[in-house]
Amino acid sequence: MRSKEEELEALLSPTIKSLGCRIWGIEYKPQGRYTTLRIYIEHSDGVSVEHCADVSREVSALLDVEDSIKSAYTLEVSSPGTDRLLFKGEQYAQYIGQVIDLRLNYSFEGKRKYVGQIVNFKDDEVIMQIDEMEFCFPVENVQRARVMPQYD
């Protein structure tokens, strides 16, 4: 996680927790004069529209008071969904055995996109099985990782 996301998570986490939710992940995307802030939340009973609206309202008020985002911004609050992004190491560990779509910051063996099953996570590295081979990717080189739901 980059420092702005960490800063925002530290700021927003107590408020979101007070609403009975927890932060799954944050995406902070500055784009010129405008910024998009996406907050993915979880709730023990599942995330409802009301949860998203409550979090959005409280977070918006807090960000206005704290002036944490200097430019105009769009706030999006949602559930991480079944095809959720993975933001932290412990999240990779929760999905051992699942197939993920992994995008790298820097290519490995000439590729930046890998799809395979997580077989382990340790020492800040995700170990994936792709076809018959295992690959080890440092989380610091992961640009984006998304769980690929398997439907029977």
Protein Blocks (a to p, Z undefined) as FASTA:
>chain_A
ZZklmmmmmmmmmmmmmnopacfbdcdddehjbccdddddddfkopafklmmmmmmmmmm
mmmmnomafbdcddddddebjmbccfbfklmmmmgoiacddddfbdcehiabdcdddfbd
eehiacddehjbccdddfklpmbdcdddddZZ
